[in-house]
Amino acid sequence: QVQLVESGGGLVQSGGSLRLSCAASGIVFGLYVMGWYRQAPGKQRELVASINSITATNYADSVKGRFTISRDDYKNAVYLQMNSLKPEDTAVYYCNAGGAVGYWGKGTLVTVSS
């Protein structure tokens, strides 16, 4: 059974930082492109960042220079370091393995207050 479990969300003031973690099980982790998506109220889910098996990364323009995705294939984990957070970063953040047709976590809420 595949499980992706996110942690690290919470309430932070504008300009602050949070680090999201995602623990994966039930997949051959090293073979998957891992990603973080987010969905704000009333908006579609969007890709925030992704990292492939050779650690090539991709970021949404809105988070470039502020967010960093990383992975630890020994721990079957992927991380999202979020710095200089803005109120518009408020959303539920989802861990993903394998893209839109892959596997999803249940999400963790990030709220950035102004």
C-alpha positions in Angstrom: 0.0 0.0 0.0 1.4 3.4 -1.0 1.5 6.1 1.6 2.7 9.6 1.4 2.5 11.4 4.7 3.2 15.2 4.9 4.2 17.1 7.9 5.5 20.5 8.9 2.7 22.8 7.9 1.4 25.5 10.2 0.8 29.2 10.8 3.7 31.6 10.1 4.0 35.3 9.7 4.8 36.9 6.4 8.6 36.7 5.8 9.0 33.6 7.9 10.0 30.0 7.0 8.7 26.5 7.1 10.0 23.2 6.1 7.6 20.5 4.8 8.5 16.9 4.9 7.0 13.9 3.1 7.6 10.3 4.1 6.9 7.8 1.4 6.3 4.0 1.7 5.1 1.3 -0.6 7.0 2.6 -3.7 10.5 2.2 -5.1 11.1 5.8 -4.0 14.3 6.4 -6.0 12.5 5.7 -9.3 9.9 8.4 -8.8 9.7 12.1 -9.7 8.6 13.6 -6.4 6.7 16.9 -6.2 5.0 19.3 -4.0 1.7 20.8 -5.2 -0.6 23.3 -3.5 -4.2 24.3 -3.6 -5.4 27.6 -2.3 -9.1 28.2 -1.5 -11.1 28.6 -4.7 -8.1 27.9 -6.9 -6.9 24.9 -8.9 -4.1 22.7 -7.6 -0.8 23.8 -8.9 2.8 22.4 -9.1 5.1 24.1 -6.7 8.3 22.2 -7.2 9.5 18.8 -8.4 12.7 16.8 -8.2 13.6 13.7 -10.3 15.8 10.7 -9.6 19.0 12.6 -10.6 17.9 15.5 -8.4 17.1 17.9 -11.3 14.6 20.4 -10.0 11.8 22.4 -11.4 10.0 25.3 -9.7 6.9 27.4 -10.3 7.9 31.0 -11.2 6.1 32.3 -8.1 8.4 30.4 -5.7 11.8 30.5 -7.5 14.5 31.8 -5.2 12.4 31.3 -2.1 11.6 27.6 -2.0 14.0 24.6 -2.2 13.0 21.0 -2.9 15.2 18.2 -1.9 15.1 14.4 -1.4 16.7 11.7 0.6 16.5 8.4 -1.1 17.8 6.6 1.9 15.0 7.9 4.1 12.4 7.8 1.3 11.6 11.4 2.0 11.2 14.6 0.1 11.4 18.1 1.6 10.3 21.6 0.8 12.1 24.4 2.5 10.0 27.6 2.2 11.6 30.9 3.0 10.3 34.5 2.7 6.8 33.3 2.8 4.0 35.5 1.6 0.3 35.5 2.3 -0.3 34.2 -1.2 1.6 31.1 -0.3 -1.3 30.1 2.0 -2.6 26.8 0.7 -2.9 23.1 1.4 0.4 21.5 0.3 0.4 18.0 -1.2 3.2 15.6 -1.6 3.1 13.7 -4.9 4.9 10.7 -6.4 4.8 10.2 -10.2 3.0 13.3 -11.4 -0.7 13.9 -11.9 -1.6 10.3 -12.4 0.6 9.1 -9.5 0.2 9.0 -5.8 -0.9 11.8 -3.4 -0.7 12.5 0.2 -3.5 14.0 2.2 -2.0 17.4 2.4 -0.7 19.8 5.1 -2.1 23.3 5.6 0.3 26.3 5.4 -1.1 29.6 6.5 0.9 32.8 6.1 -0.4 35.8 8.0 0.2 39.3 6.9 
